[in-house]
Amino acid sequence: MRDLGAGFGYLVKGQRWAAGHGRSLGTGLLPGLITLVMYVGALVGLAYGADDFVGWATPFADGWSSPWLGLFRGFLTALVFALGLFLAVISFTAVTLLVGQPFYEKLSGDVDRAESGGEAPESGLPLWRELWISARDSLRILVRVALYGILLFGLGFVPVIGQSVIPAIGFCVTGFFLAEELTAVALQRRGMELRPRLALLRSRRLLVLGFGVPLALAFVIPLVAVFLMPGAVAGATLMVRDLLGESADAADSGGDGEANASASGGGAGGSPTPPLPETLRG
């Protein structure tokens, strides 16, 4: 259970780090603001066009008498807008990370340099290749989240657990994959592909959930996500250093730190690509 508190601690440390580095904070805010403007524009367009779309999609109801026609199409219009809002919420982080890939890589590198004494791992890949990998992996994660969402939506109709246990599980799933997207910024710079990244995060689920679940609860409001995103990237980088045994905190944490240092080969903060055990290699 200590890992839960440690994960939340990295979230708080990340926000403090961003707040204490004004230039990095300002740079990290730009992608979220750009994405927010894009999403607000899309949602406004959806709000104006949803009723026309519903009318086009339900020609069979044209002859219905009042008030049934208005109630039916009004319900579908509200459902279409709610679906668009849901998709905006679950995809906001992925799109923001994609838009802000160069910004967040720089921010994550600044954290590594501050923690390691001036050195940071680099992937050595050209920008277009990094953007392609980020977009591909984000799409894979969104597919996984959608599949979990469909399953949990169905289970939500089960009496009692559907109104208590299932929402809690839903936030845990969202928090885990949110943490994956954020840690991907630092792990991709270390040359780690999606499959070994997921294996690494599963090796310390409670740490990841302690970081990701509170953030998922806050990210329900995209405007909040904009201002928390720089600190979230910084905190995710600090957590990656723990997971790979690169941080001083990991070295001082006893058995967990030694296990992680052993798993990563005890790499120093400036090591470009810490070695991984066979179970974590792609």
Phi and psi restraints in degrees (value plus and minus 20) as a CYANA .aco file:
   2 ARG   PHI     -81.2   -41.2
   2 ARG   PSI     -51.1   -11.1
   3 ASP   PHI     -83.3   -43.3
   3 ASP   PSI     -51.4   -11.4
   4 LEU   PHI     -79.5   -39.5
   4 LEU   PSI     -68.1   -28.1
   5 GLY   PHI     -85.0   -45.0
   5 GLY   PSI     -56.8   -16.8
   6 ALA   PHI     -85.0   -45.0
   6 ALA   PSI     -59.4   -19.4
   7 GLY   PHI     -82.8   -42.8
   7 GLY   PSI     -64.2   -24.2
   8 PHE   PHI     -84.7   -44.7
   8 PHE   PSI     -54.4   -14.4
   9 GLY   PHI     -81.2   -41.2
   9 GLY   PSI     -58.6   -18.6
  10 TYR   PHI     -87.2   -47.2
  10 TYR   PSI     -53.4   -13.4
  11 LEU   PHI     -83.7   -43.7
  11 LEU   PSI     -64.5   -24.5
  12 VAL   PHI     -86.8   -46.8
  12 VAL   PSI     -63.5   -23.5
  13 LYS   PHI     -80.5   -40.5
  13 LYS   PSI     -58.2   -18.2
  14 GLY   PHI     -84.2   -44.2
  14 GLY   PSI     -62.3   -22.3
  15 GLN   PHI     -85.2   -45.2
  15 GLN   PSI     -59.7   -19.7
  16 ARG   PHI     -84.9   -44.9
  16 ARG   PSI     -60.4   -20.4
  17 TRP   PHI     -82.9   -42.9
  17 TRP   PSI     -66.2   -26.2
  18 ALA   PHI     -83.9   -43.9
  18 ALA   PSI     -61.2   -21.2
  19 ALA   PHI     -85.5   -45.5
  19 ALA   PSI     -49.1    -9.1
  20 GLY   PHI    -107.2   -67.2
  20 GLY   PSI     -23.2    16.8
  21 HIS   PHI    -147.6  -107.6
  21 HIS   PSI      64.2   104.2
  22 GLY   PHI     -76.7   -36.7
  22 GLY   PSI     -60.1   -20.1
  23 ARG   PHI     -86.3   -46.3
  23 ARG   PSI     -63.3   -23.3
  24 SER   PHI     -85.4   -45.4
  24 SER   PSI     -57.7   -17.7
  25 LEU   PHI     -83.2   -43.2
  25 LEU   PSI     -66.5   -26.5
  26 GLY   PHI     -81.4   -41.4
  26 GLY   PSI     -62.5   -22.5
  27 THR   PHI     -83.2   -43.2
  27 THR   PSI     -60.9   -20.9
  28 GLY   PHI     -91.4   -51.4
  28 GLY   PSI     -39.9     0.1
  29 LEU   PHI     -98.8   -58.8
  29 LEU   PSI     -46.4    -6.4
  30 LEU   PHI     -78.7   -38.7
  30 LEU   PSI     -69.0   -29.0
  31 PRO   PHI     -81.6   -41.6
  31 PRO   PSI     -59.6   -19.6
  32 GLY   PHI     -84.0   -44.0
  32 GLY   PSI     -59.7   -19.7
  33 LEU   PHI     -86.3   -46.3
  33 LEU   PSI     -61.5   -21.5
  34 ILE   PHI     -82.2   -42.2
  34 ILE   PSI     -67.0   -27.0
  35 THR   PHI     -84.5   -44.5
  35 THR   PSI     -59.0   -19.0
  36 LEU   PHI     -81.8   -41.8
  36 LEU   PSI     -63.6   -23.6
  37 VAL   PHI     -81.5   -41.5
  37 VAL   PSI     -62.3   -22.3
  38 MET   PHI     -81.1   -41.1
  38 MET   PSI     -65.8   -25.8
  39 TYR   PHI     -89.1   -49.1
  39 TYR   PSI     -59.8   -19.8
  40 VAL   PHI     -81.9   -41.9
  40 VAL   PSI     -63.5   -23.5
  41 GLY   PHI     -80.1   -40.1
  41 GLY   PSI     -62.8   -22.8
  42 ALA   PHI     -85.7   -45.7
  42 ALA   PSI     -61.1   -21.1
  43 LEU   PHI     -89.6   -49.6
  43 LEU   PSI     -56.4   -16.4
  44 VAL   PHI     -83.8   -43.8
  44 VAL   PSI     -63.6   -23.6
  45 GLY   PHI     -81.4   -41.4
  45 GLY   PSI     -59.9   -19.9
  46 LEU   PHI     -85.5   -45.5
  46 LEU   PSI     -59.6   -19.6
  47 ALA   PHI     -82.5   -42.5
  47 ALA   PSI     -57.5   -17.5
  48 TYR   PHI     -98.4   -58.4
  48 TYR   PSI     -50.2   -10.2
  49 GLY   PHI    -122.7   -82.7
  49 GLY   PSI     -25.7    14.3
  50 ALA   PHI     -83.5   -43.5
  50 ALA   PSI     -60.3   -20.3
  51 ASP   PHI     -87.0   -47.0
  51 ASP   PSI     -58.4   -18.4
  52 ASP   PHI     -84.8   -44.8
  52 ASP   PSI     -59.5   -19.5
  53 PHE   PHI     -84.1   -44.1
  53 PHE   PSI     -63.7   -23.7
  54 VAL   PHI     -84.3   -44.3
  54 VAL   PSI     -61.2   -21.2
  55 GLY   PHI     -81.6   -41.6
  55 GLY   PSI     -60.4   -20.4
  56 TRP   PHI     -87.5   -47.5
  56 TRP   PSI     -55.7   -15.7
  57 ALA   PHI    -102.2   -62.2
  57 ALA   PSI     -32.8     7.2
  58 THR   PHI    -146.5  -106.5
  58 THR   PSI      38.8    78.8
  59 PRO   PHI     -85.6   -45.6
  59 PRO   PSI     -42.8    -2.8
  60 PHE   PHI     -84.9   -44.9
  60 PHE   PSI     -37.4     2.6
  61 ALA   PHI    -115.8   -75.8
  61 ALA   PSI     -17.2    22.8
  62 ASP   PHI     -78.7   -38.7
  62 ASP   PSI     -53.7   -13.7
  63 GLY   PHI    -108.8   -68.8
  63 GLY   PSI     -17.2    22.8
  64 TRP   PHI     -89.3   -49.3
  64 TRP   PSI     127.2   167.2
  65 SER   PHI    -103.9   -63.9
  65 SER   PSI     141.4   181.4
  66 SER   PHI     -95.2   -55.2
  66 SER   PSI     123.6   163.6
  67 PRO   PHI    -116.1   -76.1
  67 PRO   PSI     -13.4    26.6
  68 TRP   PHI     -85.9   -45.9
  68 TRP   PSI     -57.4   -17.4
  69 LEU   PHI     -82.7   -42.7
  69 LEU   PSI     -67.4   -27.4
  70 GLY   PHI     -84.0   -44.0
  70 GLY   PSI     -61.4   -21.4
  71 LEU   PHI     -85.4   -45.4
  71 LEU   PSI     -62.8   -22.8
  72 PHE   PHI     -85.5   -45.5
  72 PHE   PSI     -70.3   -30.3
  73 ARG   PHI     -93.7   -53.7
  73 ARG   PSI     -50.6   -10.6
  74 GLY   PHI     -84.4   -44.4
  74 GLY   PSI     -60.6   -20.6
  75 PHE   PHI     -84.2   -44.2
  75 PHE   PSI     -64.9   -24.9
  76 LEU   PHI     -85.8   -45.8
  76 LEU   PSI     -56.9   -16.9
  77 THR   PHI     -82.7   -42.7
  77 THR   PSI     -64.9   -24.9
  78 ALA   PHI     -83.4   -43.4
  78 ALA   PSI     -57.4   -17.4
  79 LEU   PHI     -86.5   -46.5
  79 LEU   PSI     -61.3   -21.3
  80 VAL   PHI     -82.5   -42.5
  80 VAL   PSI     -64.0   -24.0
  81 PHE   PHI     -87.5   -47.5
  81 PHE   PSI     -59.7   -19.7
  82 ALA   PHI     -82.7   -42.7
  82 ALA   PSI     -59.3   -19.3
  83 LEU   PHI     -85.0   -45.0
  83 LEU   PSI     -62.8   -22.8
  84 GLY   PHI     -82.4   -42.4
  84 GLY   PSI     -59.8   -19.8
  85 LEU   PHI     -85.8   -45.8
  85 LEU   PSI     -60.1   -20.1
  86 PHE   PHI     -83.1   -43.1
  86 PHE   PSI     -65.3   -25.3
  87 LEU   PHI     -83.6   -43.6
  87 LEU   PSI     -55.5   -15.5
  88 ALA   PHI     -84.3   -44.3
  88 ALA   PSI     -61.2   -21.2
  89 VAL   PHI     -86.8   -46.8
  89 VAL   PSI     -67.0   -27.0
  90 ILE   PHI     -95.6   -55.6
  90 ILE   PSI     -40.6    -0.6
  91 SER   PHI    -121.9   -81.9
  91 SER   PSI     -26.6    13.4
  92 PHE   PHI     -79.4   -39.4
  92 PHE   PSI     -66.3   -26.3
  93 THR   PHI     -83.7   -43.7
  93 THR   PSI     -65.3   -25.3
  94 ALA   PHI     -81.6   -41.6
  94 ALA   PSI     -64.2   -24.2
  95 VAL   PHI     -88.0   -48.0
  95 VAL   PSI     -60.2   -20.2
  96 THR   PHI     -82.4   -42.4
  96 THR   PSI     -61.9   -21.9
  97 LEU   PHI     -85.6   -45.6
  97 LEU   PSI     -56.0   -16.0
  98 LEU   PHI     -88.6   -48.6
  98 LEU   PSI     -66.6   -26.6
  99 VAL   PHI     -82.6   -42.6
  99 VAL   PSI     -59.0   -19.0
 100 GLY   PHI    -119.9   -79.9
 100 GLY   PSI       0.6    40.6
 101 GLN   PHI     -69.8   -29.8
 101 GLN   PSI     -71.8   -31.8
 102 PRO   PHI     -83.7   -43.7
 102 PRO   PSI     -57.8   -17.8
 103 PHE   PHI     -85.8   -45.8
 103 PHE   PSI     -66.0   -26.0
 104 TYR   PHI     -94.3   -54.3
 104 TYR   PSI     -50.1   -10.1
 105 GLU   PHI     -83.4   -43.4
 105 GLU   PSI     -61.4   -21.4
 106 LYS   PHI     -84.9   -44.9
 106 LYS   PSI     -63.8   -23.8
 107 LEU   PHI     -82.3   -42.3
 107 LEU   PSI     -65.5   -25.5
 108 SER   PHI     -82.6   -42.6
 108 SER   PSI     -59.9   -19.9
 109 GLY   PHI     -84.6   -44.6
 109 GLY   PSI     -56.8   -16.8
 110 ASP   PHI     -82.0   -42.0
 110 ASP   PSI     -60.2   -20.2
 111 VAL   PHI     -82.6   -42.6
 111 VAL   PSI     -66.8   -26.8
 112 ASP   PHI     -79.9   -39.9
 112 ASP   PSI     -63.4   -23.4
 113 ARG   PHI     -85.8   -45.8
 113 ARG   PSI     -58.4   -18.4
 114 ALA   PHI     -86.5   -46.5
 114 ALA   PSI     -54.0   -14.0
 115 GLU   PHI    -105.7   -65.7
 115 GLU   PSI     -44.5    -4.5
 116 SER   PHI    -127.5   -87.5
 116 SER   PSI     -20.4    19.6
 117 GLY   PHI      70.2   110.2
 117 GLY   PSI       3.8    43.8
 118 GLY   PHI      97.2   137.2
 118 GLY   PSI     -23.8    16.2
 119 GLU   PHI    -138.2   -98.2
 119 GLU   PSI     130.3   170.3
 120 ALA   PHI    -164.8  -124.8
 120 ALA   PSI     121.5   161.5
 121 PRO   PHI     -83.5   -43.5
 121 PRO   PSI     124.9   164.9
 122 GLU   PHI    -151.1  -111.1
 122 GLU   PSI     120.7   160.7
 123 SER   PHI     -94.0   -54.0
 123 SER   PSI     -49.1    -9.1
 124 GLY   PHI      58.6    98.6
 124 GLY   PSI     -15.7    24.3
 125 LEU   PHI    -108.6   -68.6
 125 LEU   PSI     130.5   170.5
 126 PRO   PHI     -87.3   -47.3
 126 PRO   PSI     139.3   179.3
 127 LEU   PHI     -79.0   -39.0
 127 LEU   PSI     -62.2   -22.2
 128 TRP   PHI     -82.6   -42.6
 128 TRP   PSI     -55.7   -15.7
 129 ARG   PHI     -88.9   -48.9
 129 ARG   PSI     -60.2   -20.2
 130 GLU   PHI     -84.2   -44.2
 130 GLU   PSI     -60.5   -20.5
 131 LEU   PHI     -84.5   -44.5
 131 LEU   PSI     -59.7   -19.7
 132 TRP   PHI     -83.8   -43.8
 132 TRP   PSI     -66.1   -26.1
 133 ILE   PHI     -82.6   -42.6
 133 ILE   PSI     -62.7   -22.7
 134 SER   PHI     -83.5   -43.5
 134 SER   PSI     -63.5   -23.5
 135 ALA   PHI     -86.1   -46.1
 135 ALA   PSI     -62.5   -22.5
 136 ARG   PHI     -82.7   -42.7
 136 ARG   PSI     -66.6   -26.6
 137 ASP   PHI     -88.7   -48.7
 137 ASP   PSI     -56.7   -16.7
 138 SER   PHI     -83.5   -43.5
 138 SER   PSI     -58.8   -18.8
 139 LEU   PHI     -84.8   -44.8
 139 LEU   PSI     -61.3   -21.3
 140 ARG   PHI     -82.7   -42.7
 140 ARG   PSI     -60.9   -20.9
 141 ILE   PHI     -86.6   -46.6
 141 ILE   PSI     -62.2   -22.2
 142 LEU   PHI     -82.6   -42.6
 142 LEU   PSI     -56.6   -16.6
 143 VAL   PHI     -83.9   -43.9
 143 VAL   PSI     -64.0   -24.0
 144 ARG   PHI     -81.1   -41.1
 144 ARG   PSI     -64.9   -24.9
 145 VAL   PHI     -82.6   -42.6
 145 VAL   PSI     -60.7   -20.7
 146 ALA   PHI     -83.1   -43.1
 146 ALA   PSI     -61.4   -21.4
 147 LEU   PHI     -84.2   -44.2
 147 LEU   PSI     -64.7   -24.7
 148 TYR   PHI     -81.9   -41.9
 148 TYR   PSI     -59.4   -19.4
 149 GLY   PHI     -82.2   -42.2
 149 GLY   PSI     -62.5   -22.5
 150 ILE   PHI     -83.1   -43.1
 150 ILE   PSI     -64.4   -24.4
 151 LEU   PHI     -82.2   -42.2
 151 LEU   PSI     -67.4   -27.4
 152 LEU   PHI     -88.7   -48.7
 152 LEU   PSI     -52.3   -12.3
 153 PHE   PHI     -82.0   -42.0
 153 PHE   PSI     -63.3   -23.3
 154 GLY   PHI     -84.4   -44.4
 154 GLY   PSI     -61.6   -21.6
 155 LEU   PHI     -89.7   -49.7
 155 LEU   PSI     -38.4     1.6
 156 GLY   PHI     -85.0   -45.0
 156 GLY   PSI     -38.2     1.8
 157 PHE   PHI    -106.2   -66.2
 157 PHE   PSI     -25.7    14.3
 158 VAL   PHI     -92.9   -52.9
 158 VAL   PSI     108.6   148.6
 159 PRO   PHI     -76.6   -36.6
 159 PRO   PSI     127.3   167.3
 160 VAL   PHI      49.8    89.8
 160 VAL   PSI     -88.0   -48.0
 161 ILE   PHI     -88.5   -48.5
 161 ILE   PSI     -47.6    -7.6
 162 GLY   PHI     -86.6   -46.6
 162 GLY   PSI     -43.0    -3.0
 163 GLN   PHI    -126.7   -86.7
 163 GLN   PSI     -18.3    21.7
 164 SER   PHI    -152.6  -112.6
 164 SER   PSI     -84.5   -44.5
 165 VAL   PHI     -92.0   -52.0
 165 VAL   PSI     -64.0   -24.0
 166 ILE   PHI     -82.4   -42.4
 166 ILE   PSI     -65.0   -25.0
 167 PRO   PHI     -79.2   -39.2
 167 PRO   PSI     -57.6   -17.6
 168 ALA   PHI     -84.4   -44.4
 168 ALA   PSI     -63.3   -23.3
 169 ILE   PHI     -82.3   -42.3
 169 ILE   PSI     -59.2   -19.2
 170 GLY   PHI     -79.5   -39.5
 170 GLY   PSI     -62.6   -22.6
 171 PHE   PHI     -89.6   -49.6
 171 PHE   PSI     -52.1   -12.1
 172 CYS   PHI     -86.4   -46.4
 172 CYS   PSI     -62.9   -22.9
 173 VAL   PHI     -82.9   -42.9
 173 VAL   PSI     -66.3   -26.3
 174 THR   PHI     -81.2   -41.2
 174 THR   PSI     -63.5   -23.5
 175 GLY   PHI     -83.5   -43.5
 175 GLY   PSI     -59.6   -19.6
 176 PHE   PHI     -83.1   -43.1
 176 PHE   PSI     -68.8   -28.8
 177 PHE   PHI     -93.3   -53.3
 177 PHE   PSI     -48.3    -8.3
 178 LEU   PHI     -84.4   -44.4
 178 LEU   PSI     -62.7   -22.7
 179 ALA   PHI     -83.2   -43.2
 179 ALA   PSI     -56.7   -16.7
 180 GLU   PHI     -82.3   -42.3
 180 GLU   PSI     -64.9   -24.9
 181 GLU   PHI     -83.6   -43.6
 181 GLU   PSI     -57.6   -17.6
 182 LEU   PHI     -95.7   -55.7
 182 LEU   PSI     -61.3   -21.3
 183 THR   PHI     -90.5   -50.5
 183 THR   PSI     -40.1    -0.1
 184 ALA   PHI     -80.4   -40.4
 184 ALA   PSI     -50.3   -10.3
 185 VAL   PHI     -78.9   -38.9
 185 VAL   PSI     -67.3   -27.3
 186 ALA   PHI     -97.5   -57.5
 186 ALA   PSI     -56.6   -16.6
 187 LEU   PHI     -93.5   -53.5
 187 LEU   PSI     -53.4   -13.4
 188 GLN   PHI     -85.8   -45.8
 188 GLN   PSI     -53.9   -13.9
 189 ARG   PHI     -86.4   -46.4
 189 ARG   PSI     -40.3    -0.3
 190 ARG   PHI    -115.9   -75.9
 190 ARG   PSI      -8.9    31.1
 191 GLY   PHI      56.3    96.3
 191 GLY   PSI       3.6    43.6
 192 MET   PHI    -118.6   -78.6
 192 MET   PSI     107.9   147.9
 193 GLU   PHI    -100.5   -60.5
 193 GLU   PSI     154.0   194.0
 194 LEU   PHI     -80.3   -40.3
 194 LEU   PSI     -67.3   -27.3
 195 ARG   PHI     -81.4   -41.4
 195 ARG   PSI     -70.6   -30.6
 196 PRO   PHI     -85.9   -45.9
 196 PRO   PSI     -47.3    -7.3
 197 ARG   PHI     -83.9   -43.9
 197 ARG   PSI     -65.1   -25.1
 198 LEU   PHI     -84.0   -44.0
 198 LEU   PSI     -59.9   -19.9
 199 ALA   PHI     -83.5   -43.5
 199 ALA   PSI     -59.9   -19.9
 200 LEU   PHI     -83.5   -43.5
 200 LEU   PSI     -64.3   -24.3
 201 LEU   PHI     -88.4   -48.4
 201 LEU   PSI     -56.7   -16.7
 202 ARG   PHI     -87.5   -47.5
 202 ARG   PSI     -43.5    -3.5
 203 SER   PHI     -86.9   -46.9
 203 SER   PSI     -40.5    -0.5
 204 ARG   PHI    -160.2  -120.2
 204 ARG   PSI      47.0    87.0
 205 ARG   PHI     -78.4   -38.4
 205 ARG   PSI     -62.2   -22.2
 206 LEU   PHI     -84.2   -44.2
 206 LEU   PSI     -58.2   -18.2
 207 LEU   PHI     -81.4   -41.4
 207 LEU   PSI     -65.4   -25.4
 208 VAL   PHI     -86.5   -46.5
 208 VAL   PSI     -61.8   -21.8
 209 LEU   PHI     -87.9   -47.9
 209 LEU   PSI     -57.3   -17.3
 210 GLY   PHI     -81.6   -41.6
 210 GLY   PSI     -49.8    -9.8
 211 PHE   PHI    -103.1   -63.1
 211 PHE   PSI     -66.0   -26.0
 212 GLY   PHI    -102.6   -62.6
 212 GLY   PSI     -56.5   -16.5
 213 VAL   PHI     -85.4   -45.4
 213 VAL   PSI     -69.0   -29.0
 214 PRO   PHI     -79.5   -39.5
 214 PRO   PSI     -55.3   -15.3
 215 LEU   PHI     -88.8   -48.8
 215 LEU   PSI     -59.1   -19.1
 216 ALA   PHI     -82.5   -42.5
 216 ALA   PSI     -59.7   -19.7
 217 LEU   PHI     -83.1   -43.1
 217 LEU   PSI     -60.1   -20.1
 218 ALA   PHI     -92.4   -52.4
 218 ALA   PSI     -54.7   -14.7
 219 PHE   PHI     -95.9   -55.9
 219 PHE   PSI     -23.1    16.9
 220 VAL   PHI     -77.4   -37.4
 220 VAL   PSI     -50.7   -10.7
 221 ILE   PHI    -121.1   -81.1
 221 ILE   PSI      86.3   126.3
 222 PRO   PHI     -74.2   -34.2
 222 PRO   PSI     -53.8   -13.8
 223 LEU   PHI     -82.8   -42.8
 223 LEU   PSI     -57.4   -17.4
 224 VAL   PHI     -86.3   -46.3
 224 VAL   PSI     -59.0   -19.0
 225 ALA   PHI     -79.6   -39.6
 225 ALA   PSI     -56.4   -16.4
 226 VAL   PHI     -77.9   -37.9
 226 VAL   PSI     -65.3   -25.3
 227 PHE   PHI    -102.9   -62.9
 227 PHE   PSI     -42.4    -2.4
 228 LEU   PHI    -109.4   -69.4
 228 LEU   PSI     -35.7     4.3
 229 MET   PHI     -79.7   -39.7
 229 MET   PSI     -66.8   -26.8
 230 PRO   PHI     -78.4   -38.4
 230 PRO   PSI     -65.2   -25.2
 231 GLY   PHI     -86.4   -46.4
 231 GLY   PSI     -51.7   -11.7
 232 ALA   PHI     -86.7   -46.7
 232 ALA   PSI     -61.2   -21.2
 233 VAL   PHI     -85.4   -45.4
 233 VAL   PSI     -61.9   -21.9
 234 ALA   PHI     -83.5   -43.5
 234 ALA   PSI     -64.7   -24.7
 235 GLY   PHI     -84.8   -44.8
 235 GLY   PSI     -57.5   -17.5
 236 ALA   PHI     -84.6   -44.6
 236 ALA   PSI     -56.9   -16.9
 237 THR   PHI     -85.5   -45.5
 237 THR   PSI     -62.7   -22.7
 238 LEU   PHI     -81.7   -41.7
 238 LEU   PSI     -59.3   -19.3
 239 MET   PHI     -87.9   -47.9
 239 MET   PSI     -57.0   -17.0
 240 VAL   PHI     -80.7   -40.7
 240 VAL   PSI     -61.4   -21.4
 241 ARG   PHI     -82.4   -42.4
 241 ARG   PSI     -54.7   -14.7
 242 ASP   PHI     -87.1   -47.1
 242 ASP   PSI     -69.4   -29.4
 243 LEU   PHI     -80.0   -40.0
 243 LEU   PSI     -53.8   -13.8
 244 LEU   PHI    -115.3   -75.3
 244 LEU   PSI     -15.9    24.1
 245 GLY   PHI      52.6    92.6
 245 GLY   PSI       4.0    44.0
 246 GLU   PHI    -112.7   -72.7
 246 GLU   PSI     -38.9     1.1
 247 SER   PHI    -110.9   -70.9
 247 SER   PSI     136.2   176.2
 248 ALA   PHI     -85.9   -45.9
 248 ALA   PSI     -53.6   -13.6
 249 ASP   PHI     -81.4   -41.4
 249 ASP   PSI     -61.5   -21.5
 250 ALA   PHI     -85.7   -45.7
 250 ALA   PSI     -57.1   -17.1
 251 ALA   PHI     -88.2   -48.2
 251 ALA   PSI     -48.0    -8.0
 252 ASP   PHI    -114.0   -74.0
 252 ASP   PSI     -19.3    20.7
 253 SER   PHI    -113.6   -73.6
 253 SER   PSI      -8.3    31.7
 254 GLY   PHI      64.1   104.1
 254 GLY   PSI    -155.6  -115.6
 255 GLY   PHI     -81.4   -41.4
 255 GLY   PSI     -62.2   -22.2
 256 ASP   PHI     -82.3   -42.3
 256 ASP   PSI     -64.4   -24.4
 257 GLY   PHI     -84.0   -44.0
 257 GLY   PSI     -60.1   -20.1
 258 GLU   PHI     -86.9   -46.9
 258 GLU   PSI     -58.3   -18.3
 259 ALA   PHI     -83.9   -43.9
 259 ALA   PSI     -62.5   -22.5
 260 ASN   PHI     -89.4   -49.4
 260 ASN   PSI     -56.8   -16.8
 261 ALA   PHI     -84.1   -44.1
 261 ALA   PSI     -59.4   -19.4
 262 SER   PHI     -85.1   -45.1
 262 SER   PSI     -60.6   -20.6
 263 ALA   PHI     -85.3   -45.3
 263 ALA   PSI     -52.9   -12.9
 264 SER   PHI    -118.4   -78.4
 264 SER   PSI     -17.8    22.2
 265 GLY   PHI      63.3   103.3
 265 GLY   PSI      -7.6    32.4
 266 GLY   PHI      43.7    83.7
 266 GLY   PSI      13.0    53.0
 267 GLY   PHI     -82.8   -42.8
 267 GLY   PSI     124.2   164.2
 268 ALA   PHI     -98.9   -58.9
 268 ALA   PSI     145.9   185.9
 269 GLY   PHI     -78.2   -38.2
 269 GLY   PSI     -48.2    -8.2
 270 GLY   PHI    -112.4   -72.4
 270 GLY   PSI     -18.0    22.0
 271 SER   PHI     -87.8   -47.8
 271 SER   PSI     105.5   145.5
 272 PRO   PHI     -86.2   -46.2
 272 PRO   PSI     -59.9   -19.9
 273 THR   PHI    -164.5  -124.5
 273 THR   PSI      71.8   111.8
 274 PRO   PHI     -81.0   -41.0
 274 PRO   PSI     116.8   156.8
 275 PRO   PHI     -88.3   -48.3
 275 PRO   PSI     130.8   170.8
 276 LEU   PHI    -143.3  -103.3
 276 LEU   PSI     136.3   176.3
 277 PRO   PHI     -88.4   -48.4
 277 PRO   PSI     143.8   183.8
 278 GLU   PHI     -76.9   -36.9
 278 GLU   PSI     -55.8   -15.8
 279 THR   PHI     -86.9   -46.9
 279 THR   PSI     -37.1     2.9
 280 LEU   PHI    -127.6   -87.6
 280 LEU   PSI     -19.1    20.9
 281 ARG   PHI    -109.1   -69.1
 281 ARG   PSI     121.8   161.8
